[in-house]
């Protein structure tokens, strides 16, 4: 079957490769930043069904955003201070709307006010759109900008500079929760305030699930306090060592190191404001769906701009949403318009790969990627696209996924190594694997297709290579 939107998207690629992410990501959330042409002049394709989603975009332009921003910095057209100031302005604006949402009982305000607040909430995603340049930064992009004449300078600092010295957001969030629980008379009162911590790219956890998690932390409070103390002590050691090393750098080396450290920090700390933006939008959309008498699960099939039509409009497309929930393809254009087509999810994904991938799955024995954290380990592959589906994962298994997110951390702590499709030194997998000290290869583009559950592989993260030693069917 030929799907119109997939064909349209592949024509837009104009021969460029596609960056793909396969994960539980709701189109409702991703459509907002990717329809902001001021910051992201790139079209987004989404194939989705429930918790299953494939997102694709033009890899060339996606990486170009990162290269152009770094070039501005390298040529001193923009300073580190200016980039930081702009980021924190967006973060402050998002926080203001999140704080405002905590004071509103959405069940008791007018539909007009709800829609108005939704439109205002959409603007909070500018923090995601304006900082997309941090997502794909890697060695090749850096070298393209600094030039081969400065390769020795880049090489001298790259290994050390790409190791974060800050506490990653899992640690910061745990510290924040511990502090709030210690100060609260009743942990149930904390649920609205911490809802963003329990919001992922798919949806927000229910109030009862959030409360259960808070109670679990409270029941283990001394243990969690020790964990937080250990996390921050380790960060102080890393920071101290980094500062000592930084003093030994020449001016041009320090200049590059400051940019690398800054964008790694941005990628990490922006997770909170983006989660807050998501939590607010989901809360408002859920109320609109309730008033339209539409099951919230069909919210996964909505495009965000349909929600601004209000209750009457949502009621008019209820049957359409039910049909979309069985499988849909959408293209999000940079002018804030969205095209939607119904599909069979499996067939649509198969067609997408047939049109965008030249590599034969059966012919590959070596997969190349980027080094995120060095090391060498052999183990059994477990492909986990959804962290809620990790029942077969055993300690020491090789975690293969499209991209990791906070929900993956418990699995990562048990993994012998991590291999992802997504790349860039600022990605979650790179930062967390360095903290955990486990080998990690990122940016393979298609490891989740080329590797199968049960494959025996060697993860050579010293060289950014994954070798298939024995395929699963050969071990039967």
GIUR-V711064 format. One record per residue. N is the residue number from 1. RES is the residue in one small letter. PHI is phi in radians with two decimals (NA if undefined). BURIAL is # if it has 9 or more other C-alpha atoms within 8 Angstrom, else .. Layout:
n,res,phi,burial
N,RES,PHI,BURIAL
N,RES,PHI,BURIAL
This chain:
n,res,phi,burial
1,x,NA,.
2,x,-1.75,.
3,x,-1.62,#
4,x,-0.99,.
5,x,-1.24,#
6,x,-1.17,#
7,x,-1.11,#
8,x,-1.10,.
9,x,-1.13,#
10,x,-1.13,#
11,x,-1.17,.
12,x,-1.10,.
13,x,-1.11,#
14,x,0.92,.
15,x,1.57,.
16,x,-1.29,.
17,x,-1.22,#
18,x,-1.84,#
19,x,-1.51,#
20,x,-2.14,#
21,x,-2.22,#
22,x,-1.99,#
23,x,-2.95,#
24,x,-1.26,#
25,x,-2.21,#
26,x,-1.37,#
27,x,-0.94,#
28,x,-0.88,#
29,x,-1.47,#
30,x,-1.26,#
31,x,-1.13,#
32,x,-1.16,#
33,x,-1.13,#
34,x,-1.40,#
35,x,-1.84,#
36,x,-1.74,#
37,x,-1.20,#
38,x,-1.11,.
39,x,-2.03,.
40,x,-2.28,#
41,x,-1.44,#
42,x,-2.34,#
43,x,-1.41,#
44,x,-1.98,#
45,x,-1.84,#
46,x,-2.28,#
47,x,-2.03,#
48,x,-2.53,#
49,x,-2.82,#
50,x,1.04,#
51,x,-1.45,#
52,x,-1.67,#
53,x,-2.61,#
54,x,-2.14,#
55,x,-1.94,#
56,x,-2.47,#
57,x,-2.67,#
58,x,-1.22,#
59,x,-1.10,#
60,x,-1.03,#
61,x,-1.28,.
62,x,-1.08,#
63,x,-1.28,#
64,x,-1.10,.
65,x,-1.01,#
66,x,-1.21,#
67,x,-1.13,#
68,x,-1.12,.
69,x,-1.19,#
70,x,-1.16,#
71,x,-1.11,#
72,x,-1.01,#
73,x,-1.18,#
74,x,-1.10,#
75,x,-1.54,.
76,x,1.07,.
77,x,-1.51,.
78,x,-2.48,#
79,x,-1.74,.
80,x,-1.02,#
81,x,-1.08,.
82,x,-1.17,.
83,x,-1.12,#
84,x,-1.13,.
85,x,-1.06,.
86,x,-1.14,.
87,x,-1.05,#
88,x,-1.20,.
89,x,-1.13,.
90,x,-1.12,#
91,x,-1.09,#
92,x,-1.13,.
93,x,-1.12,#
94,x,-1.14,#
95,x,-1.08,#
96,x,-1.09,.
97,x,-1.23,#
98,x,-1.10,#
99,x,-1.07,.
100,x,-1.10,.
101,x,-1.11,.
102,x,-1.19,#
103,x,-1.65,.
104,x,-1.89,.
105,x,-1.66,.
106,x,-1.15,.
107,x,-1.31,.
108,x,-2.14,.
109,x,-2.03,.
110,x,-1.24,.
111,x,-1.05,#
112,x,-1.02,.
113,x,-1.21,.
114,x,-1.11,#
115,x,-1.09,#
116,x,-1.09,.
117,x,-1.21,#
118,x,-1.08,#
119,x,-1.06,#
120,x,-1.20,.
121,x,-1.12,#
122,x,-1.02,#
123,x,-1.18,.
124,x,-1.15,#
125,x,-1.34,#
126,x,-1.09,#
127,x,-1.14,#
128,x,-1.31,#
129,x,-1.12,#
130,x,-1.34,#
131,x,-2.06,#
132,x,-1.03,#
133,x,-1.04,#
134,x,-1.43,#
135,x,-1.32,#
136,x,-2.00,#
137,x,-1.00,#
138,x,-2.61,#
139,x,-1.07,.
140,x,-1.09,.
141,x,-1.11,#
142,x,-1.07,#
143,x,-1.17,#
144,x,-1.02,#
145,x,-1.45,#
146,x,-1.29,#
147,x,1.48,.
148,x,-1.07,.
149,x,-1.16,.
150,x,-1.93,#
151,x,-1.03,#
152,x,-1.12,.
153,x,-1.17,#
154,x,-1.10,#
155,x,-1.10,.
156,x,-1.15,.
157,x,-1.95,#
158,x,-0.98,#
159,x,-1.00,.
160,x,-1.30,.
161,x,-1.17,#
162,x,-1.53,#
163,x,-1.78,.
164,x,-1.17,#
165,x,-1.84,#
166,x,-1.56,.
167,x,-1.37,#
168,x,-1.22,#
169,x,-1.15,#
170,x,-1.06,.
171,x,-1.18,#
172,x,-1.13,#
173,x,-1.14,#
174,x,-1.10,#
175,x,-1.06,#
176,x,-1.14,.
177,x,-1.13,#
178,x,-1.05,#
179,x,-1.11,.
180,x,-1.09,#
181,x,-1.15,#
182,x,-1.09,.
183,x,-1.61,.
184,x,-1.53,#
185,x,-1.37,.
186,x,-2.42,.
187,x,-1.13,#
188,x,-1.10,.
189,x,-1.22,.
190,x,-1.48,#
191,x,-0.91,#
192,x,-1.05,.
193,x,-1.15,.
194,x,-1.78,#
195,x,-0.96,#
196,x,-1.10,#
197,x,-1.14,.
198,x,-1.87,#
199,x,-1.99,#
200,x,-2.02,.
201,x,-1.27,#
202,x,-1.76,#
203,x,-2.94,#
204,x,-1.65,#
205,x,-1.15,#
206,x,-1.20,.
207,x,-1.01,.
208,x,-1.18,.
209,x,-1.20,.
210,x,-1.12,#
211,x,-1.08,#
212,x,-1.06,.
213,x,-1.17,.
214,x,-1.12,#
215,x,-1.13,#
216,x,-1.08,.
217,x,-1.15,#
218,x,-1.08,#
219,x,-1.17,.
220,x,-2.05,.
221,x,-0.98,#
222,x,-1.03,.
223,x,-1.13,.
224,x,-1.19,#
225,x,-1.12,#
226,x,-1.14,.
227,x,-1.10,.
228,x,-1.10,#
229,x,-1.04,.
230,x,-1.12,.
231,x,-1.05,#
232,x,-1.28,#
233,x,-1.14,.
234,x,-1.13,.
235,x,-1.15,#
236,x,-1.09,#
237,x,-1.13,.
238,x,-1.10,#
239,x,-1.12,#
240,x,-1.10,.
241,x,-1.12,.
242,x,-1.18,#
243,x,-1.09,.
244,x,-1.12,.
245,x,-1.14,.
246,x,-1.08,.
247,x,-1.13,.
248,x,-1.49,.
249,x,-1.40,#
250,x,-1.28,.
251,x,-1.03,.
252,x,-1.20,.
253,x,-1.22,#
254,x,-1.10,#
255,x,-1.04,.
256,x,-1.22,#
257,x,-1.06,#
258,x,-1.12,#
259,x,-1.18,#
260,x,-1.07,#
261,x,-1.11,#
262,x,-1.13,#
263,x,-1.25,#
264,x,-1.14,#
265,x,-1.14,#
266,x,-0.99,#
267,x,-1.04,#
268,x,-1.38,#
269,x,-1.33,#
270,x,-1.29,#
271,x,-1.08,#
272,x,-1.21,#
273,x,-1.10,#
274,x,-1.15,#
275,x,-1.12,#
276,x,-1.16,#
277,x,-1.06,#
278,x,-1.10,#
279,x,-1.06,#
280,x,-1.17,#
281,x,-1.07,#
282,x,-1.11,#
283,x,-1.09,.
284,x,-1.22,#
285,x,-1.09,#
286,x,-1.07,#
287,x,-1.19,#
288,x,-1.11,#
289,x,-1.13,#
290,x,-1.07,#
291,x,-1.20,.
292,x,-1.52,#
293,x,1.00,.
294,x,-2.08,#
295,x,-0.97,.
296,x,-1.05,#
297,x,-1.10,.
298,x,-1.38,#
299,x,-1.10,#
300,x,-1.16,#
301,x,-1.72,#
302,x,-1.33,#
303,x,-1.82,#
304,x,-1.05,#
305,x,-1.31,.
306,x,-1.17,#
307,x,-1.15,#
308,x,-1.27,#
309,x,-1.32,#
310,x,1.49,#
311,x,-1.11,#
312,x,-1.04,.
313,x,-1.15,#
314,x,-1.06,#
315,x,-1.07,#
316,x,-1.21,.
317,x,-1.93,.
318,x,-0.98,#
319,x,-1.10,.
320,x,-1.10,.
321,x,-1.14,#
322,x,-1.06,#
323,x,-1.18,#
324,x,-1.06,#
325,x,-1.08,#
326,x,-1.39,#
327,x,2.59,#
328,x,-2.62,#
329,x,-2.06,#
330,x,-2.39,#
331,x,-2.04,#
332,x,-1.74,#
333,x,-1.55,#
334,x,-1.36,#
335,x,-1.78,.
336,x,1.19,#
337,x,-1.92,#
338,x,-2.29,#
339,x,-1.75,.
340,x,-2.29,#
341,x,-2.42,#
342,x,-1.28,#
343,x,-2.75,#
344,x,-1.54,#
345,x,-0.99,#
346,x,-1.07,.
347,x,-1.19,#
348,x,-1.15,#
349,x,-1.09,#
350,x,-1.05,.
351,x,-1.15,#
352,x,-1.02,#
353,x,-1.16,.
354,x,-1.08,.
355,x,-1.53,.
356,x,-2.04,#
357,x,-2.14,.
358,x,-1.68,.
359,x,-1.32,.
360,x,-1.41,.
361,x,-1.01,.
362,x,-1.34,.
363,x,-1.60,.
364,x,-1.69,#
365,x,-2.14,.
366,x,-2.28,.
367,x,-2.02,#
368,x,-1.88,.
369,x,-2.64,#
370,x,-1.85,#
371,x,-1.38,#
372,x,-1.80,#
373,x,-2.62,#
374,x,-1.22,#
375,x,2.55,#
376,x,-2.45,#
377,x,-2.61,#
378,x,-1.98,#
379,x,-2.98,#
380,x,-1.64,#
381,x,-1.31,#
382,x,-2.28,#
383,x,-1.48,#
384,x,-2.16,#
385,x,-1.55,#
386,x,-2.16,.
387,x,-1.09,#
388,x,-1.38,.
389,x,-2.12,.
390,x,-2.11,#
391,x,-1.08,.
392,x,-1.53,.
393,x,-1.25,.
394,x,-1.99,.
395,x,-0.96,.
396,x,1.59,#
397,x,-1.12,#
398,x,-1.58,#
399,x,-1.34,#
400,x,-2.05,#
401,x,-2.64,#
402,x,-1.25,#
403,x,-2.72,#
404,x,-1.65,#
405,x,-2.50,.
406,x,-0.89,.
407,x,-1.15,.
408,x,-1.48,#
409,x,-1.00,#
410,x,-1.00,.
411,x,-1.25,#
412,x,-1.06,#
413,x,-1.16,.
414,x,-1.72,#
415,x,-1.39,#
416,x,-1.36,#
417,x,-2.85,#
418,x,-2.21,#
419,x,-2.29,#
420,x,-2.24,#
421,x,-1.27,#
422,x,-1.22,#
423,x,-2.20,#
424,x,1.80,#
425,x,-1.18,#
426,x,-1.63,#
427,x,-1.18,#
428,x,-0.98,#
429,x,-1.07,#
430,x,-1.14,#
431,x,-1.15,#
432,x,-1.25,#
433,x,-1.10,#
434,x,-1.18,#
435,x,-1.11,.
436,x,-1.43,.
437,x,1.29,.
438,x,-1.99,#
439,x,-1.02,#
440,x,-2.61,#
441,x,-2.05,#
442,x,-2.06,#
443,x,1.16,#
444,x,-1.34,#
445,x,1.33,#
446,x,-2.46,.
447,x,-1.03,#
448,x,-1.21,#
449,x,-1.65,.
450,x,-1.44,#
451,x,-1.84,#
452,x,-2.14,#
453,x,-0.92,#
454,x,1.71,#
455,x,-1.08,#
456,x,-1.63,#
457,x,-2.29,#
458,x,-1.90,#
459,x,-1.66,#
460,x,-1.72,#
461,x,-1.35,#
462,x,-1.22,#
463,x,-2.12,.
464,x,1.21,#
465,x,-2.25,#
466,x,-2.11,#
467,x,-1.86,#
468,x,-1.46,#
469,x,-1.49,#
470,x,-2.72,#
471,x,-1.34,#
472,x,-0.95,#
473,x,-1.19,.
474,x,-1.39,.
475,x,-1.67,.
476,x,-1.31,.
